[in-house]
Amino acid sequence: MNKDVIYIDVDDDVTAIIGKIKASKEKIVALVPPKRAGALQSAVNLRLLDRMAKTSKKHLVLITHNQALVALAAAAKIPVAKNLQTKPEVAEIAALAVDEGDDIIDGAELPVGEHVKAIPVKDGTRTEDAAKKEMRSEALDDLDIDGEDVAVGAAATTKGRKGVAKKGKNRPKIPNFDSFRKKLFFGIGGGVALIALLIWMFVFAPAATIIITASTTPVPINGSIQLGGTAATNYETGVVSSVSQEEKKDATVEFTATGTKNVGEKASGTITITNCDGPSFVLEPGSTFTSSGGKTFASTESVTVSALSGSASQCRSTGAGAGTGSVNVSAVESGDSYNIAATNYSINGVSGDIYARGSAMTGGTTKVAKVVTNEDVERAKGELLGQSTDQEKDALAAAFTSSEVAITSSFTVTRGDAVSTPGVDQEAPDGKAVLTIPTTYTMQAVPKSDLNTYLEASINAKIDTATQKIYSTGVDDATIGNYRLDGETMLATVNATGRVGPKINEDQIKEESAGKIYGEVQQTLEGQDGITAVDVQFSYFWVRTVPNNPDKITVEFQVENE
């Protein structure tokens, strides 16, 4: 919704301001007064402006940050905004300071007589109307429009007074209940917080840890265990749960091809077969034909040779009635030496009056290249198997967490079939080839929790549990080695050193230490059997006494080697 902004001049009276408001065509009218707008310093004028605006169905907004003007607008219920962009609000009516001197009328100084018409001043006398006007003017002047404070005083006039009391001097202080409520709230809140803090400090926070150094003896453990995988740990059967880490990768090595081979094109052509022997027959693909010059060619397809239809003698002399068949052939080796002219061929594996004649053989070329040999592959394989696997072993051991004991002796390497690229008898570009072997690396480990269970059961089997107690199973320094396979069963040997000592009752220690200071706890406990030293650690620096609540007392044991 649009608004009209009216800037008030210093000389504008209330009538002029009303005229400007009526002349505005907008429903919202914002009045922007100068620093000291005399017409707006009157609460009566502000109410008059507000009433006129409502009669004209307009909304009046005062734009100012003068606290005195804001207080007067609040009394007239006129919305106020600090600037044209902020949202206008009806301010709360602020507490006003009272001019103490102007609130008290001294009867002794009142003029005697009925209805005094004028009061003497320095320069003469003044009428009653003039006195009232001056009194109102002084009251308005007592408003601190430019400052932050508002002081309203009644400019009472008396005969014996030399003037109006100065603003703010000897005025009674009016209690600020908002400030009082805030101080009361913060005071109560602070008191509650202090009480809660004290309760926490001296009721809930106090706790103590009693550290007992016990005299112990070592118990060595050395035994064979079976790594059970997901099976539960069982001391009786010697099974301990285990986990494993596995890494699969292709191990490769580059090697030099030493073989040579003619990798040129093979000559090819057609051979026609003549049958003067008798019935028809079939030659399978790969059937070989040898020329009179000793060059051998092989058929690339099967061929059916028809039967003799005349006499064999006439066929041999003239070829009449002979059965025939043609087949495509190629040389068994590459090389331009197989490019030969048309000639007769013998059919390997076929006898009798059967003849073969070939066309000219063409297309053979000679190209000698390096190829991979079986010897090359075996030599590269030996080189690859001789490479160190320490890096893979360390990586697998590091893959286990701190809560697992790695069995480094269980590191195994499983290799697949070696593959040469290019393959055996294949040309090796630049004379180089690569051998690849798929490889799987594996290592076993035992969770410390399962190993601790096994060690604890092993130690308990060696001591009198009624009088002795395990203070350490030695799991943190335990080692597992000598890994071996018995068929499909994984076996290993565990070595550890536990510590045992006299059984000390923790509940009794808590009971004897409750409510005592540091020195008293030491004096009470250090004389008991099996205890060589006592230390007490309190939860906070202000705590000096062991709590009486057993739940607030923790007993820890340290091992002293003997």
Secondary structure, 3 states (H helix, E strand, C coil): CCEEEEECCCCCCHHHHHHHHHHCCCCEEEEECCCCCHHHHCHHHHHHHHHHHHHCCCEEEEECCCHHHHHHHHHHCCCEECCCCCCCECCCCCCCEECHHHHCCCHHHCCCCCCCCCCCECCECCCHHHHHHHHHHHHHHCCCCCCCCCEECCCCCCCCCCCCCCCCCCCCCCCCHHHHHHHHHHHHHHHHHHHHHHHHHHHHCCCEEEEEEEECEEEEEEEEEEECCCCCCECCCCEECCEEEEEEEEEEEEEECCEEEECCCCCEEEEEEEECCCCCEEECCCCEEEECCCCEEEECCCEEECCCCCCHHHHHHHCCCCEEEEEEEEECCCCHHHCCCCEEEEECCCCCCEEEEECCCECCCCCEEEEECHHHHHHHHHHHHCCCCHHHHHHHHHHCCCCEEEEEEEEEEEECCCEEECCECCECHHHEEEEEEEEEEEEEEEEHHHHHHHHHHHHHCCCCCCCEEEEECCHHHCEEEEEEEECCEEEEEEEEEEEEEECCCHHHHHHHHCCCEHHHHHHHHCCCCCEEEEEEEECCCCCCECCCCHHHEEEEEEEECC
